[in-house]
Amino acid sequence: MLTAFGRAFTTPDLRKKLLFTLAIMAVFRLGSHVPTPGISYELVHQCQKAAGPQGSLLGLANLFSGGALLQLSIFALGIMPYITASIIIQLLTVVIPRFEQLKKEGQSGQTKMTQYTRYLTIGLAVLQSSTLITTARNPWNLLGGSSATCPTIMNDQSVPTMLIMILTLTAGTGLIMWLGEQVTERGVGNGMSLLILTSIAASVPASVWAIHNQGWGKFILVVVMGLIIITAVVFVENAQRRIPVQYAKRMIGRRSYGGTSTYIPLKVNMANVIPLIFASSLLSLPVLLASFNRPDPGSGERPSAWVEWVTNNLSKGDHPFYMLLFTVLILFFTFFYVSITYQPDEVADNLKQAGSFIPGVRAGQATAQYLSYVLTRITVVGAIYLSILALIPLIALAMVGADQNFPFGGASIIILVGVGLETVKQIDSKLQQHHYEGFLR
């Protein structure tokens, strides 16, 4: 693999693409440390140190931003507005006939859908940046702690300054979106996915070293556990159920066409990381609302009953009720997302129009029922796999004593492995075009 990697840099065209991709990733990480106008970096770090590792309630969003969210840098929102907009547009495709028609129009329709996604991304960025800046006026709601340990992180709370901060965060999201599209067009791999990978990978060394500070025994145990988890994730992410498809023979003149065999690949984890994002976001909403209504811990005032219940049951990842609810939501959203994005009736119609069939299954409605049956069984395995993977950081928090940024589980490990595999495959295909031996043998 290292030899193939060296050959990739000796190929002029591929070397240019790789260097461009690395340069964009470096710019993205640099922007994650540039402070937003009006925010004091020193005060932010003081508040984070006083709050401790469990102070923040925005773990997933902060993970996807590479830690930029809780530092309130110009890239604080990260790629999350674009991810949310893409998911919303994808779900609306099933509901809005106009979107469904655009999806079937090919490249021109996809270009229009991409434009809608961009507009929605900017709208969500304005909304999220406004919420973030409003919350930052009382920083203990965002970073944890109390007004005594974290009185302020803003040098100026006037309206013009806050509008400039909102504009800066929104522009940062637009720049991230542009950087991702440039990587997709002129670099290697999917740009948005690689930026997410960059954010997550940047936090892995610090998370692992934080476990080392608790003792070498726990450190070795977590590293061994991480290697086992990565191996299992690679196996499952590449696992698929191949449904055989046979093309009927056709006689045109004196020649026979067709009769070839192929297959329909159905991945075990067809929903990818989307159910984890949905479940985490839904569980974070009541916690976020409770934080807005939580009195200053330094005042001695007792919070209301519902705020106290949410804080005790939903803000702690190692709480049994949180684990149970998180698992149920993941199972539900896995089935929901797969049912929305994969339509057996549409696949059956396409097979029928192409003159192909599944051996032993009648074309038409019987094929759709068979595909639905197989898809349901695969989704059960995929949903259980996602649930186990999502609970690994929570179990590690409860048993091993690792912090909430445990790097070998949940959405982070799926993204790291999945994006890494897809990028390596794309580099391998480009190497094979130049008659070189690729990464995958």
VEXDREN-2710 file (C-alpha; in Angstrom, 1 decimal):
% VEXDREN-2710
k/r/px/py/pz
1/MET/0.0/0.0/0.0
2/LEU/2.9/2.4/0.8
3/THR/4.4/1.6/-2.6
4/ALA/1.2/2.4/-4.3
5/PHE/0.9/5.6/-2.3
6/GLY/4.3/6.6/-3.6
7/ARG/3.3/5.8/-7.1
8/ALA/0.3/8.0/-6.8
9/PHE/2.5/11.0/-6.1
10/THR/4.7/10.1/-9.1
11/THR/1.8/10.3/-11.4
12/PRO/1.5/14.0/-12.4
13/ASP/-2.2/14.3/-12.8
14/LEU/-3.0/12.3/-9.6
15/ARG/-0.3/14.1/-7.7
16/LYS/-1.9/17.5/-8.6
17/LYS/-5.3/16.2/-7.4
18/LEU/-3.9/14.9/-4.1
19/LEU/-1.9/18.1/-3.3
20/PHE/-5.0/20.2/-4.1
21/THR/-7.1/18.1/-1.8
22/LEU/-4.5/18.3/1.0
23/ALA/-4.3/22.0/0.6
24/ILE/-8.0/22.5/0.9
25/MET/-8.0/20.3/4.0
26/ALA/-5.3/22.5/5.5
27/VAL/-7.2/25.6/4.8
28/PHE/-10.3/24.1/6.4
29/ARG/-8.3/23.2/9.6
30/LEU/-6.7/26.7/9.6
31/GLY/-10.2/28.4/9.5
32/SER/-11.2/26.3/12.5
33/HIS/-8.8/28.2/14.7
34/VAL/-9.5/31.8/13.3
35/PRO/-11.7/33.5/16.0
36/THR/-15.0/35.2/15.1
37/PRO/-14.9/39.0/15.4
38/GLY/-16.0/39.9/18.9
39/ILE/-15.1/36.6/20.5
40/SER/-12.2/36.4/23.0
41/TYR/-10.3/33.2/22.5
42/GLU/-8.6/33.4/25.9
43/LEU/-12.0/33.6/27.7
44/VAL/-13.4/30.7/25.6
45/HIS/-10.5/28.5/26.7
46/GLN/-10.9/29.6/30.3
47/CYS/-14.6/28.7/30.3
48/GLN/-13.9/25.3/28.7
49/LYS/-11.2/24.5/31.3
50/ALA/-13.5/25.5/34.2
51/ALA/-16.5/23.6/32.8
52/GLY/-14.6/20.3/32.4
53/PRO/-14.9/17.6/29.8
54/GLN/-18.7/17.1/30.3
55/GLY/-19.6/20.8/30.1
56/SER/-20.9/20.9/26.6
57/LEU/-24.2/19.5/25.4
58/LEU/-23.3/19.8/21.6
59/GLY/-21.0/16.8/21.3
60/LEU/-22.0/15.6/17.8
61/ALA/-22.1/19.1/16.2
62/ASN/-18.8/20.0/17.9
63/LEU/-17.3/16.7/16.6
64/PHE/-18.3/17.4/13.0
65/SER/-16.8/20.9/13.3
66/GLY/-13.5/19.6/14.6
67/GLY/-13.9/21.4/17.8
68/ALA/-14.5/24.8/16.1
69/LEU/-18.1/25.1/17.4
70/LEU/-17.2/25.5/21.0
71/GLN/-14.3/27.8/20.1
72/LEU/-16.7/30.0/18.1
73/SER/-14.3/30.3/15.2
74/ILE/-15.3/31.4/11.7
75/PHE/-15.9/27.8/10.8
76/ALA/-17.9/27.1/14.0
77/LEU/-21.0/25.7/12.2
78/GLY/-18.8/23.4/10.2
79/ILE/-20.5/21.2/7.6
80/MET/-23.6/20.5/9.7
81/PRO/-25.9/23.0/7.9
82/TYR/-25.0/21.4/4.5
83/ILE/-25.6/17.9/5.9
84/THR/-29.0/18.9/7.4
85/ALA/-30.0/20.6/4.1
86/SER/-29.0/17.6/2.0
87/ILE/-31.0/15.3/4.3
88/ILE/-34.1/17.6/4.1
89/ILE/-33.9/17.8/0.3
90/GLN/-33.5/14.1/0.0
91/LEU/-36.5/13.4/2.2
92/LEU/-38.6/16.0/0.4
93/THR/-37.9/14.2/-2.8
94/VAL/-40.5/11.6/-1.8
95/VAL/-43.0/14.2/-0.7
96/ILE/-42.8/16.9/-3.3
97/PRO/-43.5/15.7/-6.9
98/ARG/-41.4/18.5/-8.4
99/PHE/-38.3/17.2/-6.6
100/GLU/-39.1/13.7/-7.6
101/GLN/-39.3/14.8/-11.2
102/LEU/-36.0/16.7/-11.0
103/LYS/-34.4/13.5/-9.6
104/LYS/-35.4/11.6/-12.7
105/GLU/-34.1/14.3/-15.2
106/GLY/-30.5/13.2/-14.8
107/GLN/-27.6/15.7/-14.6
108/SER/-29.7/18.8/-15.2
109/GLY/-32.2/17.9/-12.5
110/GLN/-29.3/17.0/-10.1
111/THR/-27.8/20.5/-10.7
112/LYS/-31.1/22.1/-9.8
113/MET/-31.4/20.0/-6.6
114/THR/-27.8/21.0/-5.7
115/GLN/-28.8/24.6/-6.1
116/TYR/-31.8/24.2/-3.8
117/THR/-29.5/22.5/-1.3
118/ARG/-27.1/25.5/-1.3
119/TYR/-29.9/27.9/-0.7
120/LEU/-31.3/25.9/2.2
121/THR/-27.7/25.5/3.6
122/ILE/-27.4/29.3/3.8
123/GLY/-30.8/29.7/5.4
124/LEU/-30.0/27.1/8.0
125/ALA/-26.6/28.7/8.6
126/VAL/-28.3/32.0/9.4
127/LEU/-30.7/30.3/11.8
128/GLN/-28.0/28.3/13.5
129/SER/-25.5/31.1/13.8
130/SER/-28.2/33.4/15.3
131/THR/-29.0/30.7/17.9
132/LEU/-25.3/30.1/18.6
133/ILE/-24.5/33.8/19.1
134/THR/-27.7/34.3/21.2
135/THR/-26.6/31.4/23.4
136/ALA/-23.1/32.7/23.7
137/ARG/-24.4/35.8/25.4
138/ASN/-24.7/33.5/28.5
139/PRO/-21.7/31.3/27.8
140/TRP/-22.4/28.9/30.7
141/ASN/-25.4/27.6/28.7
142/LEU/-23.1/26.7/25.8
143/LEU/-19.8/25.7/27.4
144/GLY/-21.1/24.6/30.9
145/GLY/-20.1/25.9/34.3
146/SER/-21.6/29.0/35.9
147/SER/-21.5/32.7/35.6
148/ALA/-18.8/32.8/38.3
149/THR/-16.4/30.6/36.3
150/CYS/-17.6/31.8/32.8
151/PRO/-19.0/35.3/32.9
152/THR/-18.6/36.3/29.3
153/ILE/-16.7/35.4/26.1
154/MET/-17.8/38.4/24.0
155/ASN/-15.9/41.6/23.9
156/ASP/-19.0/43.6/22.7
157/GLN/-22.6/42.5/22.9
158/SER/-24.1/45.4/20.8
159/VAL/-26.5/44.6/18.0
160/PRO/-24.1/45.7/15.1
161/THR/-21.3/43.4/16.5
162/MET/-23.7/40.5/16.9
163/LEU/-24.9/41.0/13.3
164/ILE/-21.3/41.0/12.1
165/MET/-20.7/37.7/14.0
166/ILE/-23.8/36.1/12.4
167/LEU/-22.7/37.2/9.0
168/THR/-19.2/35.9/9.6
169/LEU/-20.4/32.4/10.7
170/THR/-22.8/32.2/7.7
171/ALA/-20.0/33.2/5.3
172/GLY/-17.8/30.6/6.9
173/THR/-20.4/27.9/6.2
174/GLY/-20.7/29.2/2.6
175/LEU/-16.9/29.0/2.2
176/ILE/-16.8/25.4/3.6
177/MET/-19.5/24.4/1.1
178/TRP/-17.5/25.9/-1.7
179/LEU/-14.3/24.2/-0.6
180/GLY/-16.0/20.9/-0.5
181/GLU/-17.4/21.3/-4.0
182/GLN/-13.9/22.3/-5.3
183/VAL/-12.4/19.1/-3.8
184/THR/-15.2/17.0/-5.5
185/GLU/-14.5/18.6/-8.9
186/ARG/-10.7/19.1/-8.9
187/GLY/-9.5/16.8/-6.1
188/VAL/-9.8/13.2/-5.0
189/GLY/-12.9/11.8/-3.2
190/ASN/-16.1/13.5/-2.1
191/GLY/-15.3/16.9/-0.8
192/MET/-17.9/17.2/1.9
193/SER/-17.1/13.8/3.2
194/LEU/-13.4/14.5/3.3
195/LEU/-13.9/17.7/5.3
196/ILE/-16.0/15.8/7.8
197/LEU/-13.2/13.2/8.0
198/THR/-10.7/16.0/8.5
199/SER/-12.7/17.4/11.4
200/ILE/-13.1/14.0/13.2
201/ALA/-9.5/12.9/12.6
202/ALA/-8.2/16.1/14.1
203/SER/-9.8/15.2/17.4
204/VAL/-8.7/11.6/17.6
205/PRO/-5.1/12.1/18.9
206/ALA/-6.3/14.3/21.7
207/SER/-9.1/11.9/22.7
208/VAL/-6.7/8.9/22.7
209/TRP/-4.1/10.9/24.8
210/ALA/-6.8/11.9/27.3
211/ILE/-7.4/8.2/27.9
212/HIS/-3.6/7.7/28.4
213/ASN/-3.7/10.2/31.2
214/GLN/-6.0/7.8/33.1
215/GLY/-3.3/5.1/33.1
216/TRP/-1.5/2.8/30.7
217/GLY/-3.8/-0.1/31.4
218/LYS/-6.9/1.7/30.2
219/PHE/-4.9/3.2/27.3
220/ILE/-3.8/-0.3/26.0
221/LEU/-7.3/-1.7/26.5
222/VAL/-8.9/1.1/24.5
223/VAL/-6.4/0.8/21.7
224/VAL/-6.9/-2.9/21.4
225/MET/-10.7/-2.4/21.5
226/GLY/-10.3/0.3/18.8
227/LEU/-8.5/-2.0/16.5
228/ILE/-11.2/-4.7/16.9
229/ILE/-14.0/-2.2/16.3
230/ILE/-12.3/-0.8/13.2
231/THR/-11.9/-4.3/11.8
232/ALA/-15.5/-5.1/12.4
233/VAL/-16.7/-1.8/10.9
234/VAL/-14.6/-2.4/7.8
235/PHE/-16.1/-5.8/7.4
236/VAL/-19.7/-4.7/7.9
237/GLU/-19.3/-1.5/5.7
238/ASN/-18.1/-3.7/2.8
239/ALA/-20.8/-6.4/3.5
240/GLN/-23.6/-6.6/1.0
241/ARG/-26.4/-8.9/-0.1
242/ARG/-26.1/-9.6/-3.9
243/ILE/-29.4/-10.4/-5.5
244/PRO/-28.8/-12.1/-8.9
245/VAL/-30.4/-10.6/-12.0
246/GLN/-30.7/-12.3/-15.4
247/TYR/-31.2/-10.4/-18.6
248/ALA/-33.5/-12.1/-21.2
249/LYS/-32.1/-13.0/-24.6
250/ARG/-33.2/-11.1/-27.6
251/MET/-32.9/-12.0/-31.3
252/ILE/-32.0/-9.1/-33.6
253/GLY/-31.6/-10.5/-37.1
254/ARG/-29.4/-13.5/-36.8
255/ARG/-27.7/-12.4/-33.6
256/SER/-28.6/-13.1/-30.0
257/TYR/-28.2/-10.2/-27.5
258/GLY/-28.6/-10.3/-23.7
259/GLY/-28.6/-13.3/-21.6
260/THR/-26.0/-11.9/-19.3
261/SER/-26.1/-12.1/-15.5
262/THR/-25.4/-9.4/-12.9
263/TYR/-26.6/-8.6/-9.4
264/ILE/-28.2/-5.9/-7.3
265/PRO/-26.0/-5.0/-4.3
266/LEU/-27.8/-4.2/-1.1
267/LYS/-25.5/-2.9/1.6
268/VAL/-26.0/-4.2/5.2
269/ASN/-25.7/-0.6/6.4
270/MET/-27.8/1.2/3.8
271/ALA/-28.6/4.1/6.1
272/ASN/-25.0/4.9/6.8
273/VAL/-24.6/7.4/9.6
274/ILE/-27.9/9.2/9.0
275/PRO/-29.9/7.5/11.9
276/LEU/-27.2/8.4/14.4
277/ILE/-27.4/12.1/13.3
278/PHE/-31.2/12.1/13.5
279/ALA/-31.2/10.4/16.9
280/SER/-28.5/12.6/18.4
281/SER/-30.1/15.7/17.1
282/LEU/-33.5/14.8/18.4
283/LEU/-32.2/14.0/21.9
284/SER/-30.2/17.2/22.0
285/LEU/-33.2/19.4/21.4
286/PRO/-34.8/19.0/24.9
287/VAL/-31.4/19.3/26.5
288/LEU/-30.8/22.5/24.6
289/LEU/-34.2/23.9/25.5
290/ALA/-33.6/23.0/29.2
291/SER/-30.2/24.8/29.1
292/PHE/-32.0/28.0/28.0
293/ASN/-34.3/27.7/31.0
294/ARG/-31.6/26.6/33.5
295/PRO/-30.8/29.2/36.1
296/ASP/-27.3/30.2/36.7
297/PRO/-25.7/27.5/38.9
298/GLY/-23.9/30.2/40.9
299/SER/-27.1/31.9/41.9
300/GLY/-28.3/28.9/44.1
301/GLU/-31.8/29.0/42.4
302/ARG/-33.4/25.6/41.9
303/PRO/-34.4/24.7/38.3
304/SER/-37.9/23.8/37.4
305/ALA/-39.0/20.1/37.5
306/TRP/-38.9/19.4/33.8
307/VAL/-35.5/21.1/33.4
308/GLU/-34.1/19.0/36.3
309/TRP/-35.6/15.8/34.8
310/VAL/-34.1/16.5/31.4
311/THR/-30.8/17.4/32.9
312/ASN/-30.7/14.2/35.0
313/ASN/-32.0/11.8/32.3
314/LEU/-31.1/13.1/28.9
315/SER/-27.8/15.1/29.3
316/LYS/-25.8/12.2/30.6
317/GLY/-24.7/9.6/28.1
318/ASP/-24.2/6.8/30.6
319/HIS/-27.8/7.1/32.0
320/PRO/-29.8/3.8/31.2
321/PHE/-32.8/5.8/30.1
322/TYR/-30.7/7.8/27.6
323/MET/-29.2/4.6/26.2
324/LEU/-32.6/2.9/25.8
325/LEU/-34.2/6.0/24.1
326/PHE/-31.1/6.5/21.9
327/THR/-31.3/2.8/20.8
328/VAL/-35.0/3.0/20.0
329/LEU/-34.6/6.2/18.0
330/ILE/-31.7/4.6/16.0
331/LEU/-33.8/1.5/15.2
332/PHE/-36.7/3.7/14.1
333/PHE/-34.8/6.1/12.0
334/THR/-32.9/3.3/10.3
335/PHE/-36.1/1.7/9.0
336/PHE/-37.6/5.1/8.2
337/TYR/-34.6/6.4/6.2
338/VAL/-34.2/3.1/4.3
339/SER/-37.9/3.0/3.4
340/ILE/-37.7/6.6/2.1
341/THR/-34.5/6.3/0.1
342/TYR/-34.9/2.8/-1.4
343/GLN/-38.1/2.0/-3.4
344/PRO/-38.5/-1.7/-4.3
345/ASP/-41.5/-0.8/-6.6
346/GLU/-39.3/1.5/-8.6
347/VAL/-36.5/-1.0/-8.8
348/ALA/-38.9/-3.7/-9.9
349/ASP/-40.3/-1.4/-12.7
350/ASN/-36.8/-0.6/-13.9
351/LEU/-35.9/-4.3/-14.1
352/LYS/-39.1/-5.1/-16.0
353/GLN/-38.5/-2.2/-18.5
354/ALA/-34.9/-3.4/-19.1
355/GLY/-36.1/-7.0/-19.8
356/SER/-34.4/-8.5/-16.8
357/PHE/-35.6/-10.6/-13.9
358/ILE/-34.6/-12.2/-10.7
359/PRO/-34.3/-16.0/-11.2
360/GLY/-37.2/-17.8/-9.6
361/VAL/-39.3/-14.6/-9.1
362/ARG/-42.0/-13.3/-11.4
363/ALA/-41.5/-9.8/-12.8
364/GLY/-43.5/-6.8/-11.5
365/GLN/-45.2/-6.9/-8.1
366/ALA/-43.7/-10.2/-7.1
367/THR/-40.2/-8.8/-7.6
368/ALA/-41.1/-5.7/-5.5
369/GLN/-42.4/-7.9/-2.7
370/TYR/-39.2/-10.1/-2.8
371/LEU/-37.0/-7.0/-2.7
372/SER/-38.9/-5.6/0.2
373/TYR/-38.6/-8.8/2.1
374/VAL/-34.9/-9.0/1.6
375/LEU/-34.4/-5.3/2.4
376/THR/-36.3/-5.7/5.7
377/ARG/-34.1/-8.5/6.8
378/ILE/-31.0/-6.6/5.9
379/THR/-32.2/-3.5/7.6
380/VAL/-32.8/-5.4/10.8
381/VAL/-29.1/-6.4/10.9
382/GLY/-28.0/-2.9/9.9
383/ALA/-30.1/-1.2/12.6
384/ILE/-28.7/-3.6/15.3
385/TYR/-25.2/-2.9/14.0
386/LEU/-25.7/0.9/14.2
387/SER/-27.2/0.6/17.7
388/ILE/-24.3/-1.4/19.0
389/LEU/-21.8/1.0/17.4
390/ALA/-23.6/4.0/18.8
391/LEU/-23.6/2.6/22.4
392/ILE/-19.9/1.9/22.4
393/PRO/-18.8/5.4/23.5
394/LEU/-21.6/5.5/26.1
395/ILE/-20.6/2.1/27.5
396/ALA/-16.9/3.2/27.5
397/LEU/-18.0/6.3/29.4
398/ALA/-19.7/4.1/32.0
399/MET/-17.2/1.2/32.3
400/VAL/-13.8/2.3/31.1
401/GLY/-14.1/5.8/32.4
402/ALA/-13.2/7.4/29.0
403/ASP/-14.5/10.8/28.2
404/GLN/-17.4/11.5/25.8
405/ASN/-15.1/12.0/22.9
406/PHE/-14.3/8.3/22.8
407/PRO/-12.9/8.0/19.2
408/PHE/-13.7/4.3/18.4
409/GLY/-17.5/4.3/18.1
410/GLY/-20.6/6.0/17.0
411/ALA/-20.8/8.3/14.0
412/SER/-17.0/9.1/14.1
413/ILE/-15.8/5.6/13.4
414/ILE/-18.3/5.0/10.6
415/ILE/-17.3/8.2/8.8
416/LEU/-13.6/7.6/9.3
417/VAL/-13.7/4.1/7.9
418/GLY/-16.4/4.7/5.2
419/VAL/-14.9/7.9/3.8
420/GLY/-11.4/6.4/4.0
421/LEU/-12.4/3.3/2.1
422/GLU/-14.2/5.2/-0.6
423/THR/-11.2/7.6/-1.1
424/VAL/-8.7/4.8/-1.3
425/LYS/-10.9/3.0/-3.9
426/GLN/-11.1/6.2/-6.0
427/ILE/-7.3/6.6/-5.8
428/ASP/-6.9/3.0/-6.7
429/SER/-9.2/3.3/-9.8
430/LYS/-7.2/6.3/-11.0
431/LEU/-3.9/4.4/-10.5
432/GLN/-5.3/1.5/-12.6
433/GLN/-6.1/4.0/-15.4
434/HIS/-2.4/4.7/-15.5
435/HIS/-1.6/1.0/-15.5
436/TYR/-0.2/1.0/-12.0
437/GLU/-0.8/-1.4/-9.2
438/GLY/-3.3/0.1/-6.9
439/PHE/-3.9/0.1/-3.1
440/LEU/-6.4/-2.8/-3.2
441/ARG/-4.9/-6.1/-4.4
END
